[in-house]
Amino acid sequence: MRFTGSVAICFSCGVCAQSISVEFDDTDDHIFTNDERATITAITSIVVAEVREVLPELPPVITLTVAANSLVIPETGEMGMAPAPGRVNWTVDPSLFEGVNAIATKYLRPTLFHELHHLARGYVVQGGKPRASFMEVVISEGMANAFVRDFAGVKQPWAEYPEDVSTWVEELRALPLSALRDYAKWMLKHPDGRRWIGYRAGTFIVDRAVVSSGMSSAEMVQLGSQEVLELAGFD
């Protein structure tokens, strides 16, 4: 048995030019309580308004779908995704840490900052800009990482890079577009033990481009990956 409930919050009076809808995907394993729904909805409404101030490129109508299962980042108990234009998915594992409210209170805000940057950039799983190279993935994720750090004020381990990160960049630049089939290997956990190679190297590239150009990760949101690489001195 599955039940989906939704609540919509509008940011404009009269004609609803800008809105955010929060949909909860209830299952037999977890039915979101009224308190959990209220916490998630309140955080989402605040964050979308906050991000829209610095990323006016955001779609006017955004839908957040919330689900409960174990497909999450172990360190946070949750995970975000931008599956399509105007849509964000957020998954939370109620069995971890102190439950849904605790996880949402600590981690939903930075995750939304990350995924909303993807929406503004048009970097979504389906229906967005076509991938021209594997580096588009690396730079888009790195740019969203930098946005979370610089505009949400949250430091995350997948946004921190080692001293030898330049060698990672060259390793990633040599990959063909078909390496997307090995996404988990390069972006999550490599067989050699390295984690978040693409995320961390992408953040490094964006940081170099920020220093070179004087632009922020918000102002760069529409720049192509090749232009960012050039600003960072990698081409």
For each residue, the residues with C-beta under 8 A, 3 or more apart:
1: 27 28
2: 25 26 27 28
3: 26 31
4: 23 24 25 26
5: 23 24 26 32 37
6: 21 22 23 24
7: 21 22 37 41
8: 19 20 21 22
9: 19 20 21 22 41 44 45
10: 13 16 18 19
11: 18 19 20 45 48 49 52
12: 15 16 17 18 19
13: 10
14:
15: 12
16: 10 12 19
17: 12 60
18: 10 11 12 52 60 61
19: 8 9 10 11 12 16 60 61 62
20: 8 9 11 44 45 48 61 62 63 64
21: 6 7 8 9 61 62 63 64
22: 6 7 8 9 37 40 41 44 63 64 66
23: 4 5 6 63 64 65 66
24: 4 5 6 32 37 40 66
25: 2 4 65 66 67 68
26: 2 3 4 5 30 31 32
27: 1 2 30 31 67 68
28: 1 2
29: 68 69
30: 26 27 68 94
31: 3 26 27
32: 5 24 26 36 37 40 66 68 100
33: 36 37 100
34: 37 38
35: 38 39 101
36: 32 33 39 40 100 101 104
37: 5 7 22 24 32 33 34 40 41
38: 34 35 41 42
39: 35 36 42 43 100 101 104 105
40: 22 24 32 36 37 43 44 66 90 100 104 108
41: 7 9 22 37 38 44 45
42: 38 39 45 46
43: 39 40 46 47 104 105 108 109 112
44: 9 20 22 40 41 47 48 64 108 112
45: 9 11 20 41 42 48 49
46: 42 43 49 50
47: 43 44 50 51 108 109 112 113 116
48: 11 20 44 45 51 52 58 62 112 116
49: 11 45 46 52 53
50: 46 47 53 54
51: 47 48 54 55 58 112 113 116 117 151
52: 11 18 48 49 55 56 58
53: 49 50 56
54: 50 51 151 218
55: 51 52 58 116 117 120 218 221
56: 52 53
57: 120 121 221 222
58: 48 51 52 55 62 116 119 120
59: 62 85 86 119
60: 17 18 19
61: 18 19 20 21 86
62: 19 20 21 48 58 59 86 87 88 116 119
63: 20 21 22 23 86 87 88
64: 20 21 22 23 44 87 88 89 90 112
65: 23 25 87 88 89 90
66: 22 23 24 25 32 40 89 90 91 92
67: 25 27 89 90 91 92
68: 25 27 29 30 32 91 92 93 94 100
69: 29 72 91 93
70: 93 95
71: 79 91
72: 69 76 77 78 79 91 92 93 96
73: 76 77 78 79
74: 77
75: 157
76: 72 73 79 103 106 107 111
77: 72 73 74 92 93 96 97 103 107
78: 72 73 90 91 92 93 103 104 107 108 111
79: 71 72 73 76 90 91 111
80: 88 89 90 91 111 112 114 115
81: 88 89 91 115 125
82: 87 88 89 115 118 119 123 124 125
83: 87 88 89 124 125 126
84: 87 124 125 126 127 128
85: 59 119 122 124 127 128
86: 59 61 62 63 119
87: 62 63 64 65 82 83 84 119 124
88: 62 63 64 65 80 81 82 83 112 115 116 119
89: 64 65 66 67 80 81 82 83
90: 40 64 65 66 67 78 79 80 108 111 112 115
91: 66 67 68 69 71 72 78 79 80 81
92: 66 67 68 72 77 78 100 103 104
93: 68 69 70 72 77 78 96 103
94: 30 68 99 100
95: 70
96: 72 77 93 103
97: 77 102 103
98: 101 102 103
99: 94 102 103
100: 32 33 36 39 40 68 92 94 103 104
101: 35 36 39 98 104 105
102: 97 98 99 105 106
103: 76 77 78 92 93 96 97 98 99 100 106 107 108
104: 36 39 40 43 78 92 100 101 107 108
105: 39 43 101 102 108
106: 76 102 103
107: 76 77 78 103 104 110 111
108: 40 43 44 47 78 90 103 104 105 111 112
109: 43 47 112 113 152 154
110: 107 113 114 148 152 154 156
111: 76 78 79 80 90 107 108 114 115
112: 43 44 47 48 51 64 80 88 90 108 109 115 116
113: 47 51 109 110 116 117 144 147 148 151 152 154
114: 80 110 111 117 118 144 145 147 148
115: 80 81 82 88 90 111 112 118 119 144
116: 47 48 51 55 58 62 88 112 113 119 120
117: 51 55 113 114 120 121 143 144 147 148 217 218 221
118: 82 114 115 121 123 124 140 144
119: 58 59 62 82 85 86 87 88 115 116 122 124
120: 55 57 58 116 117 221
121: 57 117 118 140 143 144 221 222
122: 85 119 128 129
123: 82 118 128 129 136 140 144
124: 82 83 84 85 87 118 119 127 128
125: 81 82 83 84 128
126: 83 84
127: 84 85 124
128: 84 85 122 123 124 125
129: 122 123
130:
131: 134 136 137 177 180
132: 136 177 224 225
133: 136 177 225 226
134: 131 137 138 172 175 176 177 179 180 186
135: 138 139 172 173 225 226 229
136: 123 131 132 133 139 140 224 225
137: 131 134 140 141 180 183 187 198
138: 134 135 141 142 172 187 198 199 201 202 205 225
139: 135 136 142 143 202 205 206 225 228 229
140: 118 121 123 136 137 143 144 202 225
141: 137 138 144 145 187 198 199 202
142: 138 139 145 146 159 198 199 200 201 202 203 204 205 206
143: 117 121 139 140 146 147 202 206 217 220 221 228
144: 113 114 115 117 118 121 123 140 141 147 148 217
145: 114 141 142 148 149 156 158 159 199 202 203 206
146: 142 143 149 150 159 203 206 207 210 217
147: 113 114 117 143 144 150 151 152 217 218
148: 110 113 114 117 144 145 151 152 154 156 159
149: 145 146 152 153 154 155 156 159 203
150: 146 147 153 216 217
151: 51 54 113 147 148 216 217 218
152: 109 110 113 147 148 149
153: 149 150
154: 109 110 113 148 149
155: 149 159 160
156: 110 145 148 149 159 160
157: 75 160 195 196
158: 145 195 196 199 200
159: 142 145 146 148 149 155 156 199 200 203
160: 155 156 157 200 203
161: 165 168 200 201 203 204
162: 165 168 200
163:
164: 167 168
165: 161 162 168 169 200 201 204
166: 169 170 204
167: 164 170 171
168: 161 162 164 165 171 172 197 200 201 204
169: 165 166 172 173 201 204 205 234
170: 166 167 173 174
171: 167 168 174 175 197
172: 134 135 138 168 169 175 186 197 198 201
173: 135 169 170 229 234
174: 170 171
175: 134 171 172 179 186
176: 134 179
177: 131 132 133 134 180
178: 181
179: 134 175 176 182 183 186
180: 131 134 137 177 183
181: 178
182: 179 185 186
183: 137 179 180 186 187 188
184: 187 188 189
185: 182 188 189 190 191
186: 134 172 175 179 182 183 190 197 198
187: 137 138 141 183 184 196 197 198 199
188: 183 184 185 195 196
189: 184 185 193 194 195 196
190: 185 186 193 194 195 197
191: 185
192:
193: 189 190
194: 189 190 197
195: 157 158 188 189 190
196: 157 158 187 188 189 199 200
197: 168 171 172 186 187 190 194 200 201
198: 137 138 141 142 172 186 187 201 202
199: 138 141 142 145 158 159 187 196 202 203
200: 142 158 159 160 161 162 165 168 196 197 203 204
201: 138 142 161 165 168 169 172 197 198 204 205
202: 138 139 140 141 142 143 145 198 199 205 206
203: 142 145 146 149 159 160 161 199 200 206 207
204: 142 161 165 166 168 169 200 201 207 208
205: 138 139 142 169 201 202 208 209 228 229 232 234
206: 139 142 143 145 146 202 203 209 210 217 220 228 232
207: 146 203 204 210 211
208: 204 205 211 212 231 232 233 234
209: 205 206 212 213 215 220 228 229 231 232
210: 146 206 207 213 214 215 216 217 220
211: 207 208
212: 208 209 231 232 233
213: 209 210 220 231
214: 210
215: 209 210 219 220
216: 150 151 210 219 220
217: 117 143 144 146 147 150 151 206 210 220 221
218: 54 55 117 147 151 221
219: 215 216
220: 143 206 209 210 213 215 216 217 223 228
221: 55 57 117 120 121 143 217 218
222: 57 121
223: 220 227 228 231
224: 132 136 227 228
225: 132 133 135 136 138 139 140 228 229
226: 133 135 229 230 235
227: 223 224 230 231
228: 139 143 205 206 209 220 223 224 225 231 232
229: 135 139 173 205 209 225 226 232 234 235
230: 226 227 233 234 235
231: 208 209 212 213 223 227 228
232: 205 206 208 209 212 228 229
233: 208 212 230
234: 169 173 205 208 229 230
235: 226 229 230
